[in-house]
Each structure stands twice: as C-alpha cells, then as structure tokens.
Amino acid sequence: MSAPSLTGHGTPEEAWWGPGGLDTVPARDPWEIRPPGRVVVVAPHPDDEVLGVGGTLAVWAAAGTEVAVVAVTDGEGSHPGSPTTTPAALAARRAEERRDALAVLGVEAAVARLRLPDSAVAAGDVADALGDLLRAGDTVVVPVDGDGHPDHDAVAAGGARAAADAGVACWRYPVWLWHWARPGAVSFDGARRLVLPGTAVRAKGVAISRFTSQIAPLSDDPRDATVLSDAVLARFRRDSEILWGPR
C-alpha cells in the first residue's frame, strides 16, 4: 500500500462535519476524562502536541494536571535545502516556538528532547527512550495509529510499546489523519470529541500562531515555502479535539 499523500490542501474541513464525520463521535467535556496523574505527550515534531491536543492540554493544565512533553525530533527537516537557514538554526527556532506556544496554553511542561533524526524516527528508539522517562500512574498521549507521516507512525508504535511495558494508559491524537483520510473511512471506535471552552479555543489559536517557521514562508525561495497552509490549519482551529483511548 502506498503512503498517504501529505501534500496539497487535503480533505476540506467542512467535509469532516459531513456524513460519517465528527458529528458521529460522542461529545465529552475535557474535565470529565482528565487523567488522575501526569500526562506525557509525545510529539514527533515541534507543534504536533499543540495542533493535536493543545486545547485539551490547556484545560487539563488549568485544572492542575502535570504535563510533560517528549520532543522526539527537533523538526530540523521541515525545510530541506533551505537557502536561508541551517537545520541547526531551524531546530533552535522551533524549540523556542514550542516554548512560547506552551506558555500561551498555560502548560508549564518539562520538555525532554530525544533529538532523534527528523524524517528517520525508529519505533524502537522511541520505545527505549520513553521507557526511561515513564513512571507509574502516567497517561501517555501519542499520535493515532496510521496518522500518515512516517515519524508519526513510528512514534505511535514506539509510544504504545513503552506504555504497555510500563503498564500505563495510552491515548491517541490525530494530526495528519485529517489531511489525507476521508469521513466514513476512519473508525471512531473508542474516540471522544472533547468540546473545548472558548478560552481554550482562543489560546490554542494564539499558540499555533507562535509557530512562525511553519505557518509562514521563511523567504520567497520555493524551498522556504509555508508548511502549514490555511487549509491545513483550519482543521486545528475547531472548538473540539479528538482523542482515542484509554487503551
């Protein structure tokens, strides 16, 4: 089977509210399913934790939940061949963007940077690293199975393995699934649609705006093009987020 296409505008946001879409997912209040212990969000690249589950993290953090972020890669490969920046400079910039975004959400998270290679993440490396970080009572939050980006899929597999080995819950969030998949072809079995309060929706929108290296071009050169277009971002500006779990 060929890999999903992550190019172009992808599935329109309005399509996800059509037949077989998000209206079929049971709606819940994020407070209702707040984990009792620490939440460990595993992000393949800087911004994935904010795009996928940033609003929910803001709600949980405001209620006193301890949040930790595991940064699998530094996102240094988002603009290969850029004539204006180096991978090292891009990694530093994206780490700063993440810090600013998490602060906007009120998430005072400890960020553990694994520094695995962007676009070449191995599930075993993720599992091994997480095994040293997890503790009893944690809830691990990783990308959904089959999210579509190779790094995301490796993190999904490695994170699930580490959670199982540690005997802790594993929940899942989508990022690229919204781009390539279609309503009716996605199983929402075990999913919850977490309806966010307006404060969390607004905070998430501001947090997304902090990722300037991804939502705007680095320069006029085609190799510095915008990564997250307005069509892509529309799927992350909803008043709800989807989580599968616990597992």
DAUR-V672995 format. One record per residue. N is the residue number from 1. RES is the residue in one small letter. SS is DSSP state (helix for helix, strand for strand, loop for the rest). D_LAST is the distance of its C-alpha to the last C-alpha in Angstrom with 1 decimal. Layout:
[[N | RES | SS | D_LAST] [N | RES | SS | D_LAST]]
//
This chain:
[[1 | m | loop | 26.7] [2 | s | loop | 27.9] [3 | a | loop | 25.7] [4 | p | loop | 25.2] [5 | s | loop | 28.0] [6 | l | loop | 27.3] [7 | t | loop | 31.0] [8 | g | loop | 32.9] [9 | h | loop | 31.8] [10 | g | loop | 28.9] [11 | t | loop | 27.7] [12 | p | loop | 29.6] [13 | e | helix | 27.7] [14 | e | helix | 29.5] [15 | a | helix | 28.2] [16 | w | helix | 24.6] [17 | w | helix | 25.9] [18 | g | loop | 27.6] [19 | p | loop | 26.8] [20 | g | loop | 23.2] [21 | g | loop | 22.3] [22 | l | helix | 20.7] [23 | d | helix | 22.6] [24 | t | helix | 20.4] [25 | v | loop | 17.2] [26 | p | loop | 17.0] [27 | a | strand | 18.5] [28 | r | strand | 17.4] [29 | d | strand | 19.0] [30 | p | helix | 17.2] [31 | w | helix | 18.6] [32 | e | helix | 16.8] [33 | i | helix | 13.3] [34 | r | loop | 14.6] [35 | p | loop | 12.7] [36 | p | loop | 15.2] [37 | g | loop | 15.4] [38 | r | loop | 15.9] [39 | v | strand | 14.1] [40 | v | strand | 14.5] [41 | v | strand | 14.9] [42 | v | strand | 15.6] [43 | a | strand | 18.3] [44 | p | loop | 20.0] [45 | h | loop | 23.2] [46 | p | loop | 24.8] [47 | d | loop | 24.0] [48 | d | helix | 20.6] [49 | e | helix | 18.9] [50 | v | helix | 21.6] [51 | l | helix | 21.6] [52 | g | helix | 17.9] [53 | v | helix | 17.0] [54 | g | helix | 20.4] [55 | g | helix | 21.2] [56 | t | helix | 18.0] [57 | l | helix | 18.6] [58 | a | helix | 22.2] [59 | v | helix | 21.4] [60 | w | helix | 19.1] [61 | a | helix | 21.7] [62 | a | helix | 24.5] [63 | a | loop | 22.9] [64 | g | loop | 22.9] [65 | t | loop | 19.5] [66 | e | loop | 20.0] [67 | v | strand | 18.9] [68 | a | strand | 19.2] [69 | v | strand | 19.4] [70 | v | strand | 19.3] [71 | a | strand | 21.9] [72 | v | loop | 21.5] [73 | t | loop | 24.8] [74 | d | loop | 27.6] [75 | g | loop | 28.0] [76 | e | loop | 31.5] [77 | g | loop | 31.5] [78 | s | loop | 31.3] [79 | h | loop | 35.0] [80 | p | loop | 36.3] [81 | g | loop | 40.0] [82 | s | loop | 40.5] [83 | p | loop | 44.2] [84 | t | loop | 43.7] [85 | t | loop | 40.9] [86 | t | loop | 39.6] [87 | p | helix | 36.1] [88 | a | helix | 36.5] [89 | a | helix | 37.8] [90 | l | helix | 35.1] [91 | a | helix | 32.4] [92 | a | helix | 34.2] [93 | r | helix | 34.5] [94 | r | helix | 30.9] [95 | a | helix | 29.9] [96 | e | helix | 32.4] [97 | e | helix | 31.0] [98 | r | helix | 27.5] [99 | r | helix | 29.1] [100 | d | helix | 31.0] [101 | a | helix | 28.1] [102 | l | helix | 25.9] [103 | a | helix | 29.0] [104 | v | helix | 29.5] [105 | l | loop | 26.0] [106 | g | loop | 26.9] [107 | v | loop | 24.2] [108 | e | loop | 25.9] [109 | a | loop | 23.4] [110 | a | strand | 24.1] [111 | v | strand | 23.8] [112 | a | strand | 23.4] [113 | r | strand | 25.1] [114 | l | loop | 24.3] [115 | r | loop | 27.1] [116 | l | loop | 25.8] [117 | p | loop | 28.0] [118 | d | loop | 27.3] [119 | s | loop | 26.8] [120 | a | loop | 26.5] [121 | v | loop | 23.1] [122 | a | loop | 22.0] [123 | a | helix | 18.4] [124 | g | helix | 19.8] [125 | d | helix | 21.5] [126 | v | helix | 18.4] [127 | a | helix | 16.5] [128 | d | helix | 19.7] [129 | a | helix | 20.3] [130 | l | helix | 17.0] [131 | g | helix | 17.4] [132 | d | loop | 20.5] [133 | l | loop | 19.1] [134 | l | loop | 16.0] [135 | r | loop | 16.6] [136 | a | loop | 15.3] [137 | g | loop | 13.6] [138 | d | loop | 12.6] [139 | t | strand | 9.8] [140 | v | strand | 9.9] [141 | v | strand | 10.4] [142 | v | strand | 11.4] [143 | p | strand | 13.1] [144 | v | loop | 11.7] [145 | d | loop | 12.3] [146 | g | loop | 16.0] [147 | d | loop | 17.0] [148 | g | loop | 20.4] [149 | h | loop | 21.9] [150 | p | helix | 22.0] [151 | d | helix | 21.1] [152 | h | helix | 18.0] [153 | d | helix | 16.9] [154 | a | helix | 17.7] [155 | v | helix | 15.8] [156 | a | helix | 12.6] [157 | a | helix | 13.1] [158 | g | helix | 14.4] [159 | g | helix | 11.9] [160 | a | helix | 9.0] [161 | r | helix | 11.6] [162 | a | helix | 12.6] [163 | a | helix | 9.4] [164 | a | helix | 9.2] [165 | d | helix | 12.9] [166 | a | helix | 12.9] [167 | g | loop | 10.5] [168 | v | loop | 8.8] [169 | a | strand | 5.7] [170 | c | strand | 5.2] [171 | w | strand | 6.3] [172 | r | strand | 8.9] [173 | y | strand | 12.5] [174 | p | loop | 15.4] [175 | v | loop | 18.9] [176 | w | loop | 21.0] [177 | l | helix | 19.3] [178 | w | helix | 21.5] [179 | h | helix | 24.5] [180 | w | helix | 24.6] [181 | a | loop | 22.6] [182 | r | loop | 24.0] [183 | p | loop | 23.1] [184 | g | loop | 22.7] [185 | a | loop | 21.4] [186 | v | loop | 17.9] [187 | s | loop | 15.2] [188 | f | loop | 13.9] [189 | d | loop | 11.8] [190 | g | loop | 8.9] [191 | a | strand | 10.8] [192 | r | strand | 12.9] [193 | r | strand | 16.3] [194 | l | strand | 17.0] [195 | v | strand | 20.8] [196 | l | loop | 22.4] [197 | p | loop | 25.6] [198 | g | helix | 28.7] [199 | t | helix | 28.9] [200 | a | helix | 25.5] [201 | v | helix | 26.4] [202 | r | helix | 29.7] [203 | a | helix | 28.4] [204 | k | helix | 26.0] [205 | g | helix | 29.0] [206 | v | helix | 31.1] [207 | a | helix | 28.5] [208 | i | helix | 28.3] [209 | s | helix | 32.1] [210 | r | loop | 32.0] [211 | f | loop | 30.9] [212 | t | helix | 34.4] [213 | s | helix | 34.2] [214 | q | helix | 31.8] [215 | i | helix | 33.0] [216 | a | loop | 36.7] [217 | p | loop | 38.8] [218 | l | loop | 39.9] [219 | s | loop | 43.3] [220 | d | loop | 45.2] [221 | d | loop | 44.5] [222 | p | helix | 42.2] [223 | r | helix | 40.3] [224 | d | helix | 39.4] [225 | a | loop | 38.1] [226 | t | loop | 35.4] [227 | v | loop | 31.9] [228 | l | loop | 30.2] [229 | s | loop | 32.6] [230 | d | helix | 32.9] [231 | a | helix | 31.4] [232 | v | helix | 28.3] [233 | l | helix | 28.2] [234 | a | helix | 28.6] [235 | r | helix | 25.0] [236 | f | helix | 23.9] [237 | r | loop | 26.5] [238 | r | loop | 24.9] [239 | d | loop | 24.6] [240 | s | strand | 20.8] [241 | e | strand | 17.7] [242 | i | strand | 14.7] [243 | l | strand | 11.1] [244 | w | strand | 8.1] [245 | g | loop | 5.0] [246 | p | loop | 3.8] [247 | r | loop | 0.0]]
//
